[in-house]
Amino acid sequence: MDARLSPLAVGGETPDKPAGHFRLGGLALKLTTGRLALSLSGVLALLLLWGGGIALLGDNLAMARLFSPFQALPSLVHLLADNQLTIHTLVSLRRVAVGLFWALVFGVPIGLAVGASRRLECATGGAFQFLRMISPLSWMPIAVMLFGIGDAPIYFLLSFAAVWPIILNTSAGVRSLDPRWLMLARSLSATRREILWRIVIPGSLGHILTGLRLAIGIVWIILVPCEMLGVSSGLGYFILDTRDRLAYSELMAVIVLIGILGFLLDATAQRLHRRWARGRA
């Protein structure tokens, strides 16, 4: 066939890929490229503000230059290349995973029960809000007295911080269920277990994932001060170690790494929620 008469050459359609497919693909590529460009411009603006702020402070405080991006970013590359942060990063991620696990173990059943019973919601609402508004870091001395030094008090503090958004979002998900679904299930003689596993939990899963995403953000924020509780590993411990060694460029490098890891954790939770939403659609 003459190339000039090819469907692709004249903007026509092929049997397996219509023209609309190429138009939609090109539009999606443009949108993705635009989002990436905006994200990179935001990161560049942040770096410029960081460097500019350090330059202004450096006029009056010479030590401030040690915290500049020109010192921190090479230090981060050096620490990663020398494998000095691998163990600390893995330990911190393990603590986050354990804390989130126990928060889900306790938070999801409690949230399901609270969402299914108005009386239980009224009975526990005030107590839950009271406990939720107490900073998890306030429990540090009590956690150490109860669990001693080590990972146990960190697990307790992280779980305590993460459980509240999971409880509240799970209960909200149960209350948002369409009552007609439950009526239909009962009319078909479904058992409580079947209603729970086939209607309540799938129907509340979006809210549970939202609560998990909020819990990840809270846990990641309080992880660093929790790891200053006398442990000998973790990113929080490494920050204290760099302070004691006066290695300020390494301190800023770890702070940058904490931000990157937190961003990736949130992006992972957001992607899980999007996959669930696409599955429902």
C-alpha positions as CSV (number, residue, x, y, z in Angstrom):
1,M,0.0,0.0,0.0
2,D,1.2,3.5,-0.8
3,A,2.4,5.2,2.4
4,R,0.5,8.3,1.3
5,L,-2.8,6.4,1.4
6,S,-2.1,4.7,4.7
7,P,-4.7,5.4,7.4
8,L,-2.1,6.6,9.8
9,A,-0.7,9.0,7.2
10,V,-4.0,10.7,6.6
11,G,-5.1,10.6,10.2
12,G,-7.6,7.7,9.7
13,E,-8.2,4.7,11.8
14,T,-6.6,1.2,11.9
15,P,-8.7,-1.8,12.7
16,D,-7.0,-2.3,16.1
17,K,-6.3,1.3,17.1
18,P,-8.8,4.0,16.2
19,A,-7.8,7.6,15.8
20,G,-9.5,8.5,19.1
21,H,-7.1,6.1,20.9
22,F,-4.1,8.2,19.7
23,R,-5.8,11.5,20.6
24,L,-6.6,10.3,24.1
25,G,-3.1,8.9,24.5
26,G,-1.6,12.2,23.4
27,L,-3.8,14.1,25.8
28,A,-2.9,11.9,28.7
29,L,0.8,12.3,27.9
30,K,0.5,16.1,27.8
31,L,-1.3,16.1,31.2
32,T,1.3,13.8,32.8
33,T,4.1,16.0,31.4
34,G,2.4,19.1,32.6
35,R,2.0,17.7,36.1
36,L,5.6,16.6,36.2
37,A,6.8,20.1,35.1
38,L,4.7,21.8,37.8
39,S,6.0,19.4,40.4
40,L,9.6,20.0,39.4
41,S,9.1,23.7,39.3
42,G,7.7,23.5,42.9
43,V,10.8,21.5,44.0
44,L,13.1,24.0,42.3
45,A,11.3,26.9,44.0
46,L,11.7,25.2,47.4
47,L,15.4,24.7,46.8
48,L,15.8,28.4,45.8
49,L,14.0,29.5,49.0
50,W,16.2,27.2,51.0
51,G,19.4,28.5,49.5
52,G,18.2,32.1,49.6
53,G,17.2,31.8,53.3
54,I,20.6,30.3,54.2
55,A,22.4,33.0,52.3
56,L,20.5,35.7,54.2
57,L,21.2,34.0,57.6
58,G,24.9,33.5,56.6
59,D,25.5,37.2,56.7
60,N,24.9,37.3,60.4
61,L,25.5,33.6,61.4
62,A,28.4,31.9,59.7
63,M,27.4,28.4,60.9
64,A,24.2,28.7,58.9
65,R,26.1,28.0,55.7
66,L,26.6,24.4,57.0
67,F,22.9,23.8,56.5
68,S,22.8,25.0,52.9
69,P,21.6,22.7,50.1
70,F,25.1,22.9,48.6
71,Q,26.3,21.1,51.7
72,A,23.4,18.9,52.5
73,L,22.7,17.4,49.1
74,P,26.3,16.2,48.5
75,S,26.3,14.8,52.0
76,L,23.1,12.9,51.3
77,V,24.7,11.4,48.2
78,H,27.8,10.5,50.2
79,L,25.8,8.9,53.0
80,L,23.7,6.9,50.5
81,A,26.8,5.8,48.5
82,D,28.6,4.6,51.6
83,N,25.5,2.7,52.8
84,Q,25.4,4.6,56.1
85,L,21.7,5.2,56.1
86,T,20.4,1.8,54.9
87,I,20.0,0.2,58.4
88,H,18.6,3.3,59.9
89,T,16.1,3.7,57.1
90,L,15.0,0.1,57.3
91,V,14.6,0.2,61.0
92,S,12.4,3.4,60.8
93,L,10.3,1.9,58.1
94,R,9.8,-1.3,60.1
95,R,8.7,0.7,63.1
96,V,6.2,2.6,60.9
97,A,4.9,-0.7,59.5
98,V,4.4,-2.3,63.0
99,G,2.7,0.8,64.3
100,L,0.3,1.0,61.4
101,F,-0.4,-2.8,61.6
102,W,-1.5,-2.5,65.3
103,A,-3.4,0.6,64.5
104,L,-5.3,-1.2,61.8
105,V,-5.8,-4.3,64.0
106,F,-7.5,-2.2,66.7
107,G,-8.8,0.7,64.6
108,V,-10.8,-1.1,61.9
109,P,-12.9,-3.3,64.2
110,I,-13.6,-0.4,66.6
111,G,-14.5,1.8,63.7
112,L,-16.9,-0.8,62.3
113,A,-18.6,-1.2,65.6
114,V,-18.9,2.5,66.2
115,G,-20.2,3.1,62.8
116,A,-22.8,0.4,63.1
117,S,-24.2,1.5,66.5
118,R,-25.5,5.0,67.2
119,R,-25.5,4.2,70.9
120,L,-21.9,3.1,70.9
121,E,-21.0,6.2,68.8
122,C,-22.6,8.5,71.4
123,A,-21.0,6.6,74.3
124,T,-17.5,6.7,72.9
125,G,-17.5,9.9,70.8
126,G,-16.5,12.2,73.7
127,A,-13.8,9.9,75.0
128,F,-12.3,9.3,71.6
129,Q,-12.1,13.0,70.8
130,F,-10.6,13.7,74.2
131,L,-7.8,11.1,73.7
132,R,-7.3,12.0,70.0
133,M,-6.5,15.7,70.9
134,I,-3.7,14.6,73.3
135,S,-0.4,14.8,71.6
136,P,1.1,11.3,71.3
137,L,4.5,12.7,72.4
138,S,2.9,13.6,75.8
139,W,2.7,9.8,76.5
140,M,6.5,9.4,76.1
141,P,7.4,9.2,79.9
142,I,4.5,6.9,80.6
143,A,5.4,4.7,77.6
144,V,9.0,4.4,78.8
145,M,7.8,3.5,82.4
146,L,5.4,0.9,81.1
147,F,7.4,-0.7,78.3
148,G,11.0,0.2,79.1
149,I,13.7,1.3,76.7
150,G,13.7,0.0,73.2
151,D,11.2,-0.5,70.3
152,A,8.1,-1.3,72.5
153,P,7.4,2.3,73.6
154,I,7.9,3.5,70.0
155,Y,5.4,0.9,68.7
156,F,2.9,2.1,71.4
157,L,3.3,5.7,70.6
158,L,3.0,5.2,66.8
159,S,0.0,2.9,67.2
160,F,-1.7,5.4,69.5
161,A,-1.2,8.2,67.1
162,A,-2.3,6.2,64.0
163,V,-5.4,4.6,65.4
164,W,-7.7,7.7,65.6
165,P,-7.9,8.6,61.9
166,I,-8.5,4.9,61.2
167,I,-11.3,4.7,63.7
168,L,-13.0,7.9,62.6
169,N,-12.8,7.2,58.9
170,T,-13.9,3.6,59.2
171,S,-16.9,4.6,61.3
172,A,-17.7,7.3,58.7
173,G,-17.5,4.7,55.9
174,V,-20.0,2.4,57.7
175,R,-22.4,5.3,58.3
176,S,-22.2,6.3,54.6
177,L,-23.3,2.9,53.3
178,D,-26.6,2.8,51.4
179,P,-29.2,1.3,53.8
180,R,-30.8,-0.5,50.8
181,W,-27.8,-2.7,50.4
182,L,-28.2,-3.9,54.0
183,M,-32.0,-4.4,53.5
184,L,-31.4,-6.4,50.4
185,A,-28.8,-8.6,52.1
186,R,-31.2,-9.3,55.0
187,S,-34.0,-10.1,52.6
188,L,-31.8,-12.7,51.0
189,S,-31.1,-14.2,54.5
190,A,-27.5,-13.2,54.6
191,T,-25.7,-13.9,57.9
192,R,-24.0,-11.2,59.9
193,R,-20.6,-12.5,58.8
194,E,-21.6,-12.4,55.1
195,I,-23.0,-8.8,55.5
196,L,-19.8,-7.8,57.2
197,W,-17.4,-9.3,54.6
198,R,-19.4,-8.7,51.5
199,I,-21.1,-5.3,52.1
200,V,-19.8,-3.4,55.1
201,I,-16.0,-3.8,54.7
202,P,-15.9,-3.5,50.8
203,G,-18.3,-0.5,51.1
204,S,-16.1,1.2,53.8
205,L,-12.7,0.3,52.2
206,G,-12.3,3.8,50.6
207,H,-12.8,5.5,54.0
208,I,-10.4,3.0,55.6
209,L,-7.7,3.7,53.0
210,T,-8.2,7.5,53.6
211,G,-7.8,6.9,57.3
212,L,-4.6,4.9,56.6
213,R,-3.2,7.7,54.5
214,L,-3.8,10.2,57.3
215,A,-2.3,7.8,59.8
216,I,0.8,7.4,57.7
217,G,1.3,11.2,57.7
218,I,0.9,11.4,61.5
219,V,3.1,8.4,62.2
220,W,5.9,9.7,60.0
221,I,5.8,13.1,61.6
222,I,6.1,11.8,65.2
223,L,8.6,9.0,64.3
224,V,11.7,11.1,64.6
225,P,11.1,12.4,68.2
226,C,10.0,8.9,69.2
227,E,13.3,7.5,68.0
228,M,15.1,9.8,70.4
229,L,13.9,7.6,73.3
230,G,17.2,5.9,73.9
231,V,17.4,3.6,70.9
232,S,20.5,3.1,68.9
233,S,19.1,3.0,65.4
234,G,16.6,4.8,63.2
235,L,16.6,8.2,61.4
236,G,15.7,10.0,64.6
237,Y,18.7,8.5,66.3
238,F,20.9,9.4,63.4
239,I,19.8,13.0,63.7
240,L,20.9,13.1,67.3
241,D,24.2,11.4,66.4
242,T,24.9,14.1,63.7
243,R,24.1,16.8,66.2
244,D,26.5,15.4,68.7
245,R,29.2,15.0,66.1
246,L,28.6,18.6,64.8
247,A,28.0,17.1,61.3
248,Y,25.4,19.7,60.4
249,S,25.4,19.0,56.7
250,E,24.7,15.3,57.4
251,L,21.9,16.4,59.7
252,M,20.2,18.4,56.9
253,A,20.8,15.5,54.5
254,V,18.8,13.2,56.8
255,I,16.0,15.7,57.1
256,V,15.9,15.8,53.2
257,L,15.8,12.0,53.2
258,I,12.9,12.0,55.8
259,G,11.0,14.3,53.5
260,I,11.6,12.1,50.4
261,L,10.6,8.9,52.2
262,G,7.5,10.6,53.7
263,F,6.5,11.7,50.2
264,L,6.9,8.2,48.8
265,L,4.8,6.7,51.6
266,D,2.0,9.1,51.0
267,A,2.2,8.6,47.3
268,T,1.9,4.8,47.8
269,A,-1.2,5.2,50.0
270,Q,-2.7,7.6,47.5
271,R,-2.0,5.1,44.7
272,L,-3.7,2.4,46.6
273,H,-6.8,4.6,47.0
274,R,-6.8,5.4,43.3
275,R,-6.6,1.7,42.4
276,W,-9.5,1.0,44.6
277,A,-11.5,3.9,43.1
278,R,-10.8,2.6,39.6
279,G,-11.8,-0.9,40.6
280,R,-15.2,0.4,41.8
281,A,-15.6,2.4,38.6
